[in-house]
Amino acid sequence: MDDRASSSSSSSSRAAGASHGAFASRAYHTAGSRVSAIAAASIPRASVERAASTRRHELAHVRGKKKKAKGKDKGAASAASAAADDDDASDASDDVSDDASDDAPAVEFDKAVVSALMDAAVEALERDLGKLRTGRASPGMLESLVVDAYGEPTPLRNLGSVTARNAQTLAVMLYDPTLKGAVQNAITESPLGFNPQEDGDGTLLVPVPEMTHETKVQVAKLCHRAGETAKISVRNARRKGMDVIKKATMTEDEGNRAEKDVQKMSEAFVKKIEELVSAKEKSILK
């Protein structure tokens, strides 16, 4: 019986303790809630707003960094793409260049072309020498004279024929007599120093006076100058030939032989030029 009483007493005590603990816990949380509410009520509203604003700025900053990182990634991708395009374009250009070089025709050397250029230089010299005065009348003195005919500069040989009547007289027979005045002006104003005279319809007589010694010397200098100009033309033709030989499709031995041929041609034409000039100078100075 005592045991049952003791057990009942213990149970009552435990129940009372549990009830007291629950009451104490509720009292504690109620008190804590009141304290939190009091603390929250005691914080100024401005402080809360500043904290919220700061938080918003932090979030915006983070988002900005993310956007910049994405932008950099896109920029890097674009740069890589552009570089790839440039590489493709460069490769395409190289391919086109290679194709063009493959399609380029082979260079061939033709000795006849070089010879024709040198011949042209000699022919030009002969025309120039024919214009120079000598002790005798020569049609070449007037044939290349330029006349203002029909509003255009025209060589006299295209407007009429020039012949030598004797050692001191030239005759000019014009196809169109109305050009007589223009031809007279051209002859008078030329450095030849001639004074043309009329001799019937469409014909002009041009006396060729004897040259003084001083005049002969000056004309001889012009002759020498014309020869030097012709030599320069021949040397230019030789240089062009040598350049073609270097680029031509031929063996080394063939190239050497071609260069020797061009050099021999050049020397032969230069010698011919010197002979023409020497003969003309003699005819001038005698």
Legacy VTK file of the C-alpha trace (Angstrom):
# vtk DataFile Version 3.0
C-alpha trace
ASCII
DATASET POLYDATA
POINTS 286 float
0.000 0.000 0.000
2.822 2.310 0.876
4.386 1.475 -2.470
1.254 2.483 -4.359
1.058 5.696 -2.420
4.678 6.425 -3.182
4.189 5.670 -6.873
1.127 7.875 -7.003
3.001 10.642 -5.288
5.883 10.362 -7.836
3.497 10.478 -10.759
1.826 13.532 -9.357
5.159 15.160 -8.889
6.216 14.400 -12.499
2.953 15.714 -13.801
3.308 18.842 -11.828
6.903 19.291 -13.039
5.900 18.760 -16.659
3.070 21.221 -16.325
5.381 23.741 -14.739
8.007 23.238 -17.533
5.431 23.752 -20.281
4.196 26.875 -18.581
7.738 28.137 -18.202
8.501 27.468 -21.932
5.386 29.295 -23.069
6.225 32.144 -20.792
9.790 32.272 -22.204
8.695 32.352 -25.899
6.019 34.876 -25.134
8.560 37.022 -23.430
11.031 36.570 -26.341
8.391 37.563 -28.875
7.585 40.636 -26.872
11.255 41.497 -26.622
11.716 41.084 -30.436
8.660 43.176 -31.094
9.906 45.842 -28.727
13.381 45.747 -30.344
11.909 46.035 -33.837
9.708 48.860 -32.768
12.688 50.620 -31.276
14.728 50.586 -34.666
14.243 53.831 -36.654
12.477 53.467 -40.072
15.234 55.417 -41.884
17.802 52.808 -40.814
15.674 50.047 -42.249
15.299 51.860 -45.572
19.050 52.503 -45.800
19.753 48.843 -45.221
17.252 47.853 -47.936
18.747 50.378 -50.371
22.238 49.072 -49.683
21.058 45.557 -50.348
19.486 46.581 -53.661
22.733 48.274 -54.767
24.687 45.159 -53.906
22.353 43.023 -55.981
22.547 45.453 -58.913
26.355 45.445 -58.726
26.434 41.663 -58.844
24.080 41.617 -61.828
26.295 44.224 -63.621
29.355 42.063 -63.162
27.537 39.098 -64.601
26.444 41.134 -67.633
30.003 42.420 -68.211
31.336 38.891 -68.024
28.783 37.792 -70.614
29.683 40.790 -72.797
33.363 39.915 -72.634
32.594 36.344 -73.594
30.550 37.570 -76.570
33.312 40.023 -77.580
35.926 37.284 -77.394
33.708 35.034 -79.493
33.189 37.801 -82.072
36.920 38.528 -82.225
37.652 34.845 -82.673
35.056 34.667 -85.448
36.500 37.761 -87.164
40.004 36.328 -86.913
38.755 33.097 -88.454
37.126 35.069 -91.274
40.375 36.992 -91.864
42.291 33.733 -91.987
39.806 32.351 -94.489
40.058 35.507 -96.609
43.854 35.384 -96.450
43.842 31.745 -97.483
41.479 32.552 -100.350
43.722 35.431 -101.441
46.759 33.161 -101.336
44.905 30.598 -103.397
43.963 33.240 -105.991
47.552 34.511 -106.060
48.861 30.992 -106.524
46.360 30.359 -109.297
47.337 33.648 -110.987
51.025 32.768 -110.805
50.281 29.345 -112.226
48.285 30.875 -115.082
50.950 33.523 -115.878
52.364 32.920 -119.372
55.978 31.915 -119.666
58.364 34.677 -120.768
60.009 34.059 -124.138
63.067 35.863 -125.465
62.977 37.030 -129.088
66.217 38.451 -130.436
64.366 40.018 -133.364
62.449 42.309 -131.005
65.681 43.708 -129.541
67.131 44.151 -133.028
64.019 46.058 -134.144
64.372 48.481 -131.219
68.001 49.162 -132.123
67.086 49.588 -135.792
64.485 52.175 -134.818
67.159 54.163 -132.943
69.386 54.234 -136.035
66.499 55.258 -138.305
65.611 58.140 -135.985
69.248 59.263 -136.054
69.316 59.260 -139.845
66.213 61.472 -139.926
67.739 63.890 -137.442
71.019 64.095 -139.339
69.136 64.770 -142.561
67.661 67.904 -140.997
71.058 69.428 -140.278
72.562 71.980 -142.645
75.631 71.117 -144.613
77.542 72.868 -147.377
75.041 71.495 -149.919
71.247 71.735 -150.131
69.523 68.570 -148.902
65.749 67.824 -148.977
66.019 66.392 -145.492
66.589 69.903 -144.185
62.914 70.735 -144.773
60.976 67.459 -145.036
60.486 67.061 -141.279
59.683 70.720 -140.705
56.303 71.039 -138.895
53.707 73.319 -140.530
50.432 74.557 -139.036
48.125 73.259 -141.783
44.328 73.071 -141.515
44.595 73.789 -137.797
46.907 70.831 -137.090
50.721 70.488 -136.938
51.765 68.541 -140.035
55.205 67.532 -141.403
56.079 69.322 -144.632
56.631 66.003 -146.455
52.862 65.372 -146.128
52.000 68.721 -147.751
54.317 68.612 -150.785
57.596 67.376 -152.238
61.046 68.826 -151.488
63.829 68.543 -154.060
67.309 70.029 -154.578
67.417 72.296 -157.684
71.166 72.673 -157.267
73.806 72.609 -154.532
72.474 75.833 -153.016
68.734 75.780 -153.724
65.761 73.704 -152.519
62.379 73.647 -154.249
59.127 72.981 -152.391
56.112 72.004 -154.533
52.874 72.104 -152.471
49.859 69.896 -153.139
47.580 72.709 -151.936
48.780 76.207 -153.062
46.627 77.835 -150.350
49.124 76.555 -147.761
51.970 78.597 -149.294
51.799 81.284 -146.592
51.794 78.742 -143.730
54.815 76.918 -145.204
56.725 80.168 -145.745
56.150 81.137 -142.093
57.307 77.722 -140.868
60.546 77.892 -142.872
61.302 81.501 -141.917
60.689 80.919 -138.200
62.766 77.723 -138.091
66.350 77.804 -136.740
67.651 77.029 -140.254
67.809 80.700 -141.133
66.404 80.239 -144.646
64.410 82.842 -146.562
61.930 81.134 -148.967
60.756 82.860 -152.195
57.711 82.241 -154.395
58.202 80.623 -157.800
54.878 80.070 -159.501
51.691 78.508 -158.184
52.286 76.191 -155.279
56.083 76.320 -155.522
58.638 77.834 -153.170
62.352 78.256 -153.771
64.561 78.103 -150.693
68.162 79.365 -151.101
70.670 77.566 -148.894
73.483 80.053 -148.151
77.028 79.028 -147.470
77.704 78.448 -143.797
80.345 80.341 -141.884
82.961 78.401 -139.955
81.256 79.242 -136.671
77.931 77.960 -137.995
79.538 74.744 -139.170
81.002 74.118 -135.729
77.627 74.626 -134.079
75.914 72.268 -136.516
78.630 69.656 -135.954
77.895 69.802 -132.228
74.215 69.145 -132.940
75.272 66.175 -135.026
77.335 64.735 -132.178
74.467 65.269 -129.734
72.066 63.388 -132.004
74.520 60.480 -132.126
74.713 60.301 -128.325
70.923 60.224 -128.109
70.837 57.296 -130.546
73.447 55.410 -128.496
71.335 55.818 -125.372
68.355 54.326 -127.223
70.469 51.319 -128.282
71.714 50.778 -124.722
68.144 50.920 -123.430
67.150 48.253 -125.955
70.085 46.101 -124.805
69.044 46.456 -121.158
65.466 45.443 -121.963
66.751 42.390 -123.810
68.930 41.372 -120.861
65.982 41.732 -118.491
63.836 39.459 -120.666
66.604 36.863 -120.824
66.787 36.705 -117.021
63.023 36.028 -116.815
62.806 33.730 -119.839
62.305 29.976 -119.603
65.675 28.739 -120.812
68.691 26.871 -119.502
71.712 28.634 -118.099
73.761 27.925 -121.236
70.978 29.256 -123.474
70.757 32.371 -121.341
74.492 32.982 -121.590
74.420 32.614 -125.377
71.434 34.963 -125.651
73.203 37.613 -123.549
76.284 37.396 -125.755
74.136 37.813 -128.874
72.443 40.914 -127.456
75.789 42.405 -126.469
77.179 41.826 -129.978
74.116 43.454 -131.550
74.478 46.460 -129.269
78.137 46.917 -130.173
77.350 46.627 -133.902
74.610 49.255 -133.768
76.738 51.628 -131.701
79.499 51.299 -134.299
77.024 52.075 -137.077
75.860 55.172 -135.205
79.422 56.408 -134.827
80.035 55.915 -138.552
76.896 57.896 -139.493
77.815 60.750 -137.161
81.397 60.874 -138.367
80.343 61.008 -142.023
77.855 63.791 -141.325
80.363 65.852 -139.361
82.813 65.655 -142.250
80.217 66.842 -144.723
79.367 69.735 -142.424
82.895 70.904 -141.741
84.402 70.551 -145.216
LINES 1 287
286 0 1 2 3 4 5 6 7 8 9 10 11 12 13 14 15 16 17 18 19 20 21 22 23 24 25 26 27 28 29 30 31 32 33 34 35 36 37 38 39 40 41 42 43 44 45 46 47 48 49 50 51 52 53 54 55 56 57 58 59 60 61 62 63 64 65 66 67 68 69 70 71 72 73 74 75 76 77 78 79 80 81 82 83 84 85 86 87 88 89 90 91 92 93 94 95 96 97 98 99 100 101 102 103 104 105 106 107 108 109 110 111 112 113 114 115 116 117 118 119 120 121 122 123 124 125 126 127 128 129 130 131 132 133 134 135 136 137 138 139 140 141 142 143 144 145 146 147 148 149 150 151 152 153 154 155 156 157 158 159 160 161 162 163 164 165 166 167 168 169 170 171 172 173 174 175 176 177 178 179 180 181 182 183 184 185 186 187 188 189 190 191 192 193 194 195 196 197 198 199 200 201 202 203 204 205 206 207 208 209 210 211 212 213 214 215 216 217 218 219 220 221 222 223 224 225 226 227 228 229 230 231 232 233 234 235 236 237 238 239 240 241 242 243 244 245 246 247 248 249 250 251 252 253 254 255 256 257 258 259 260 261 262 263 264 265 266 267 268 269 270 271 272 273 274 275 276 277 278 279 280 281 282 283 284 285
